[in-house]
């Protein structure tokens, strides 16, 4: 019942617009500061590896993620120095404009979970909660944004073309 309301109600669209713009501003400014301020993820990655999230018994909670950080992220820090700030900026821009809202929110949640698994808490639980609401709302979250025009255009052009190709085979 709640998901139906989120996905179809006009009042929900307005509330979702406020939530996505709020969250989008947070993402956009975080990405913009990193893009303009000489961001380097190596210190964060080294800190996450040295002080991983531990349970009450002192055991690693996300040992597999620490292995990922140590074996892939840190050796390829230049990739992360590019995709993290750019990703944060684009997620924020997408949410503010209501453009490809569900895709932007999916990638925002993916980054939030990545930071969370690395042991950062901060405002992430709130962002995850708001982000889940926006993601569950689907197209209605971008109704008062560019999704009103972009999603129907994509459905008409891209998916119609795919159907035509399948019928010719």
Backbone as numpy.savetxt, mean C-alpha at the origin, in Angstrom:
# Nx Ny Nz CAx CAy CAz Cx Cy Cz
-23.00 -7.64 5.53 -23.82 -6.46 5.53 -22.95 -5.19 5.53
-21.92 -5.19 6.35 -21.03 -4.03 6.43 -20.25 -3.86 5.13
-19.77 -4.95 4.58 -19.00 -4.87 3.33 -19.91 -4.38 2.20
-21.16 -4.84 2.17 -22.10 -4.37 1.15 -22.31 -2.86 1.28
-22.45 -2.37 2.50 -22.61 -0.93 2.73 -21.37 -0.18 2.25
-20.18 -0.70 2.59 -18.94 -0.06 2.16 -18.81 -0.02 0.65
-19.28 -1.06 -0.02 -19.10 -1.17 -1.46 -20.15 -0.44 -2.29
-21.33 -0.12 -1.68 -22.42 0.39 -2.49 -23.01 1.72 -2.03
-22.79 2.13 -0.81 -23.47 3.30 -0.26 -22.75 4.59 -0.62
-23.51 5.63 -0.97 -22.93 6.92 -1.33 -22.32 7.61 -0.10
-22.98 7.48 1.05 -22.43 8.07 2.28 -21.09 7.40 2.60
-21.03 6.10 2.40 -19.77 5.38 2.62 -18.69 5.91 1.68
-19.07 6.24 0.44 -18.10 6.80 -0.52 -17.48 8.09 0.01
-18.30 8.93 0.60 -17.80 10.18 1.16 -16.86 9.95 2.33
-17.26 9.04 3.22 -16.40 8.71 4.37 -15.09 8.10 3.89
-15.19 7.20 2.92 -14.00 6.56 2.36 -13.08 7.58 1.68
-13.67 8.57 1.03 -12.86 9.61 0.39 -12.03 10.36 1.43
-12.66 10.69 2.56 -11.93 11.38 3.63 -10.82 10.48 4.17
-11.12 9.21 4.41 -10.11 8.28 4.93 -8.96 8.09 3.96
-9.27 7.91 2.68 -8.20 7.67 1.71 -7.35 8.91 1.48
-7.95 10.10 1.54 -7.17 11.33 1.39 -6.27 11.52 2.60
-6.79 11.24 3.79 -5.98 11.31 5.01 -4.78 10.36 4.92
-5.07 9.11 4.59 -4.00 8.11 4.49 -3.07 8.43 3.32
-3.63 8.89 2.22 -2.82 9.24 1.06 -1.86 10.37 1.36
-2.30 11.36 2.11 -1.42 12.47 2.49 -0.24 11.96 3.31
-0.52 11.03 4.20 0.54 10.44 5.03 1.57 9.71 4.15
1.07 8.91 3.19 1.97 8.19 2.29 2.74 9.14 1.40
2.04 10.10 0.81 2.66 11.04 -0.12 3.77 11.83 0.54
3.51 12.37 1.73 4.54 13.18 2.40 5.72 12.32 2.83
5.46 11.09 3.28 6.57 10.20 3.66 7.45 9.90 2.45
6.82 9.61 1.32 7.58 9.34 0.10 8.32 10.56 -0.42
7.66 11.71 -0.36 8.27 12.95 -0.84 9.50 13.32 0.00
9.41 13.16 1.31 10.57 13.45 2.17 11.73 12.52 1.84
11.42 11.26 1.54 12.48 10.32 1.20 13.06 10.61 -0.18
12.21 11.00 -1.12 12.69 11.31 -2.47 13.58 12.54 -2.50
13.29 13.51 -1.66 14.05 14.77 -1.69 15.14 14.84 -0.63
15.18 13.87 0.28 16.12 13.98 1.40 17.27 13.00 1.41
17.60 12.37 0.31 18.73 11.44 0.30 18.47 10.20 1.14
17.39 9.53 0.90 16.98 8.35 1.66 17.96 7.20 1.46
18.30 6.52 2.56 19.14 5.32 2.52 18.55 4.30 3.49
18.08 3.19 2.96 17.41 2.18 3.77 18.38 1.27 4.52
19.67 1.36 4.27 20.62 0.41 4.87 20.62 0.50 6.40
20.54 1.68 6.96 20.50 1.80 8.42 19.27 1.16 9.02
18.12 1.38 8.38 16.87 0.77 8.84 16.94 -0.76 8.75
17.46 -1.25 7.62 17.56 -2.70 7.43 18.52 -3.33 8.43
19.66 -2.69 8.66 20.61 -3.20 9.65 19.99 -3.21 11.04
19.23 -2.17 11.38 18.56 -2.12 12.68 17.50 -3.20 12.81
16.74 -3.45 11.74 15.71 -4.48 11.77 16.32 -5.87 11.89
17.50 -6.06 11.29 18.19 -7.35 11.39 18.79 -7.52 12.78
19.39 -6.46 13.33 20.04 -6.54 14.64 19.03 -6.64 15.78
17.86 -6.01 15.62 16.83 -6.01 16.67 15.50 -6.50 16.10
15.41 -7.79 15.77 14.17 -8.28 15.16 13.05 -8.39 16.20
11.83 -8.50 15.70 10.67 -8.68 16.57 10.79 -10.03 17.28
10.65 -9.99 18.61 10.75 -11.20 19.42 9.49 -11.37 20.24
9.15 -12.62 20.49 7.99 -12.94 21.31 8.32 -12.85 22.80
7.36 -13.13 23.65 7.57 -13.04 25.09 8.65 -13.98 25.61
8.87 -15.08 24.88 9.89 -16.04 25.28 11.28 -15.68 24.74
11.37 -14.59 23.99 12.65 -14.15 23.45 12.99 -14.73 22.09
12.12 -15.61 21.57 12.36 -16.22 20.27 11.92 -15.27 19.15
12.57 -15.40 18.01 12.20 -14.61 16.84 10.76 -14.90 16.44
10.02 -13.86 16.18 8.64 -14.05 15.74 8.59 -14.24 14.23
9.37 -13.45 13.49 9.37 -13.52 12.03 10.78 -13.80 11.53
11.30 -14.94 11.90 12.65 -15.31 11.50 12.83 -15.37 10.00
11.81 -15.81 9.30 11.87 -15.89 7.84 12.02 -14.50 7.23
11.40 -13.49 7.85 11.49 -12.14 7.31 12.87 -11.55 7.59
13.44 -11.86 8.74 14.80 -11.41 9.05 15.77 -12.04 8.05
15.55 -13.30 7.70 16.39 -13.96 6.69 16.26 -13.27 5.34
15.04 -12.87 4.98 14.82 -12.13 3.74 15.57 -10.80 3.78
15.48 -10.08 4.89 16.17 -8.79 5.01 17.68 -8.96 4.90
18.19 -9.98 5.58 19.64 -10.23 5.61 20.14 -10.76 4.27
19.40 -11.68 3.66 19.88 -12.35 2.44 19.55 -11.64 1.15
18.47 -10.83 1.14 18.08 -10.18 -0.12 18.03 -8.66 -0.02
17.32 -8.14 0.97 17.10 -6.69 1.02 18.39 -5.91 1.25
19.17 -6.31 2.24 20.40 -5.56 2.53 21.42 -5.63 1.40
21.67 -6.81 0.79 22.60 -6.83 -0.34 22.10 -6.03 -1.56
20.79 -5.86 -1.66 20.20 -5.12 -2.79 19.59 -3.81 -2.30
20.22 -3.16 -1.37 19.67 -1.95 -0.76 19.43 -0.85 -1.78
20.19 -0.80 -2.85 19.98 0.24 -3.87 18.60 0.12 -4.51
18.13 -1.10 -4.70 16.78 -1.31 -5.24 15.75 -0.75 -4.26
15.92 -1.05 -2.98 14.98 -0.59 -1.97 15.05 0.91 -1.76
16.23 1.49 -1.97 16.37 2.95 -1.87 15.57 3.66 -2.96
15.27 2.94 -4.03 14.48 3.51 -5.12 12.99 3.18 -4.96
12.68 1.90 -4.72 11.26 1.50 -4.74 10.48 1.93 -3.50
11.13 2.05 -2.35 10.40 2.46 -1.14 9.90 3.90 -1.26
10.77 4.89 -1.50 10.24 6.25 -1.60 9.29 6.45 -2.78
9.63 5.86 -3.92 8.77 5.99 -5.09 7.42 5.31 -4.83
7.46 4.13 -4.23 6.22 3.42 -3.90 5.36 4.19 -2.93
5.97 4.74 -1.87 5.21 5.53 -0.90 4.56 6.74 -1.58
5.32 7.42 -2.42 4.81 8.60 -3.11 3.64 8.23 -4.03
3.80 7.15 -4.82 2.75 6.75 -5.76 1.50 6.23 -5.05
1.68 5.52 -3.95 0.52 5.08 -3.16 -0.24 6.29 -2.65
0.49 7.26 -2.12 -0.15 8.48 -1.63 -0.87 9.23 -2.74
-0.24 9.37 -3.88 -0.84 10.07 -5.01 -2.11 9.35 -5.48
-2.04 8.03 -5.58 -3.20 7.26 -6.00 -4.36 7.39 -5.03
-4.05 7.38 -3.73 -5.12 7.50 -2.74 -5.71 8.91 -2.72
-4.89 9.91 -2.81 -5.40 11.29 -2.80 -6.27 11.57 -4.01
-5.82 11.12 -5.18 -6.57 11.37 -6.42 -7.72 10.39 -6.62
-7.74 9.31 -5.84 -8.75 8.28 -6.04 -8.54 7.58 -7.37
-7.28 7.39 -7.74 -6.90 6.81 -9.01 -6.29 5.42 -8.77
-6.95 4.40 -9.29 -6.52 3.02 -9.06 -6.42 2.78 -7.55
-7.47 3.17 -6.86 -7.49 3.20 -5.39 -7.22 1.83 -4.78
-7.88 0.80 -5.27 -7.68 -0.52 -4.65 -6.26 -1.03 -4.89
-5.69 -0.77 -6.06 -4.31 -1.18 -6.32 -3.35 -0.40 -5.43
-3.57 0.92 -5.33 -2.71 1.75 -4.47 -2.80 1.27 -3.03
-4.01 0.96 -2.56 -4.16 0.53 -1.17 -3.54 -0.84 -0.95
-3.65 -1.72 -1.94 -3.02 -3.04 -1.83 -1.51 -2.88 -1.62
-0.88 -2.05 -2.44 0.57 -1.87 -2.31 0.92 -1.10 -1.04
0.06 -0.20 -0.60 0.27 0.47 0.68 0.22 -0.51 1.84
-0.75 -1.42 1.80 -0.83 -2.45 2.84 0.37 -3.39 2.80
0.83 -3.71 1.60 2.01 -4.56 1.45 3.23 -3.90 2.10
3.40 -2.61 1.87 4.52 -1.90 2.51 4.31 -1.82 4.02
3.08 -1.56 4.46 2.81 -1.50 5.90 3.16 -2.82 6.57
2.75 -3.93 5.96 3.07 -5.23 6.53 4.58 -5.48 6.54
5.27 -5.02 5.51 6.73 -5.17 5.47 7.39 -4.42 6.62
6.95 -3.19 6.85 7.51 -2.41 7.97 7.15 -3.07 9.30
5.94 -3.56 9.39 5.46 -4.20 10.62 6.27 -5.47 10.92
6.51 -6.28 9.89 7.29 -7.51 10.07 8.73 -7.20 10.46
9.22 -6.04 10.06 10.58 -5.65 10.42 10.67 -5.13 11.86
9.53 -5.01 12.53 9.54 -4.61 13.93 9.12 -3.18 14.19
8.74 -2.44 13.16 8.28 -1.07 13.33 6.79 -1.09 13.67
6.40 -0.35 14.70 4.98 -0.32 15.06 4.40 1.05 14.73
4.79 2.10 15.43 4.38 3.47 15.16 2.87 3.56 14.91
2.46 4.15 13.79 1.05 4.32 13.44 0.58 3.22 12.50
1.38 2.19 12.30 1.07 1.14 11.33 -0.23 0.39 11.64
-0.54 0.02 12.89 -1.82 -0.66 13.12 -3.03 0.17 12.67
-2.99 1.46 12.91 -4.08 2.33 12.47 -4.13 2.37 10.95
-2.98 2.49 10.31 -2.93 2.51 8.84 -3.45 1.19 8.26
-3.10 0.08 8.89 -3.57 -1.22 8.42 -5.09 -1.32 8.53
-5.64 -0.83 9.62 -7.09 -0.87 9.84 -7.81 -0.02 8.79
-7.38 1.22 8.63 -8.00 2.11 7.65 -7.80 1.56 6.23
-6.60 1.06 5.97 -6.30 0.50 4.65 -7.17 -0.70 4.32
-7.42 -1.57 5.31 -8.28 -2.73 5.08 -9.70 -2.29 4.74
-10.19 -1.27 5.42 -11.53 -0.75 5.13 -11.58 -0.24 3.69
-10.57 0.52 3.29 -10.53 1.06 1.92 -10.45 -0.07 0.90
-9.63 -1.07 1.18 -9.48 -2.20 0.25 -10.78 -2.99 0.14
-11.45 -3.26 1.26 -12.71 -4.00 1.24 -13.79 -3.24 0.47
-13.73 -1.92 0.51 -14.74 -1.10 -0.16 -14.63 -1.17 -1.68
-13.48 -1.54 -2.18 -13.30 -1.69 -3.61 -13.49 -0.38 -4.37
-14.23 -0.45 -5.46 -14.41 0.70 -6.35 -15.10 1.87 -5.65
-15.92 1.61 -4.66 -16.64 2.68 -3.97 -15.69 3.64 -3.25
-14.51 3.17 -2.89 -13.53 4.03 -2.22 -13.01 5.12 -3.14
-13.05 4.89 -4.44 -12.57 5.89 -5.39 -13.68 6.55 -6.18
-14.93 6.36 -5.72 -16.08 6.92 -6.44 -15.99 8.44 -6.55
-15.54 9.09 -5.50 -15.33 10.54 -5.55 -13.86 10.80 -5.85
-13.44 10.32 -6.98 -12.06 10.46 -7.42 -11.97 10.07 -8.89
-10.77 9.88 -9.37 -10.56 9.56 -10.79 -11.03 8.16 -11.16
-11.20 7.27 -10.18 -11.68 5.92 -10.47 -13.05 5.92 -11.14
-13.83 6.96 -10.91 -15.15 7.06 -11.52 -15.05 6.98 -13.04
-13.95 7.49 -13.61 -13.77 7.50 -15.06 -12.73 6.47 -15.51
-11.70 6.27 -14.72 -10.59 5.41 -15.14 -10.98 3.93 -15.15
-11.64 3.46 -14.10 -11.98 2.04 -14.03 -12.94 1.63 -15.15
-14.01 2.39 -15.43 -14.85 2.00 -16.58 -14.08 2.02 -17.90
-13.18 2.98 -18.06 -12.37 3.04 -19.28 -11.50 1.79 -19.42
-10.87 1.38 -18.32 -10.03 0.18 -18.34 -10.88 -1.05 -18.64
-12.03 -1.12 -18.03 -12.91 -2.27 -18.28 -13.34 -2.34 -19.74
-13.63 -1.19 -20.34 -14.06 -1.16 -21.74 -12.94 -1.49 -22.70
-11.76 -0.92 -22.46 -10.67 -1.07 -23.43 -9.85 -2.32 -23.21
-9.30 -2.49 -22.04 -8.39 -3.61 -21.79 -9.12 -4.94 -21.77
-10.19 -5.03 -21.01 -10.87 -6.31 -20.88 -11.68 -6.66 -22.12
-12.17 -5.68 -22.84 -12.88 -5.93 -24.08 -11.91 -6.47 -25.12
-10.71 -5.91 -25.16 -9.68 -6.37 -26.08 -9.29 -7.81 -25.76
-9.15 -8.15 -24.48 -8.80 -9.52 -24.09 -9.89 -10.50 -24.50
-11.15 -10.12 -24.35 -12.26 -10.98 -24.77 -12.25 -11.18 -26.28
-11.97 -10.12 -27.03 -11.91 -10.23 -28.49 -10.78 -11.15 -28.92
-9.66 -11.10 -28.26 -8.52 -11.97 -28.59 -8.88 -13.42 -28.30
-9.54 -13.67 -27.15 -9.92 -15.03 -26.79 -10.92 -15.61 -27.79
-11.84 -14.79 -28.29 -12.85 -15.26 -29.23 -12.25 -15.58 -30.59
-11.17 -14.91 -30.96 -10.52 -15.16 -32.25 -9.66 -16.40 -32.23
-9.30 -16.90 -31.06 -8.42 -18.06 -30.97 -9.16 -19.33 -31.22
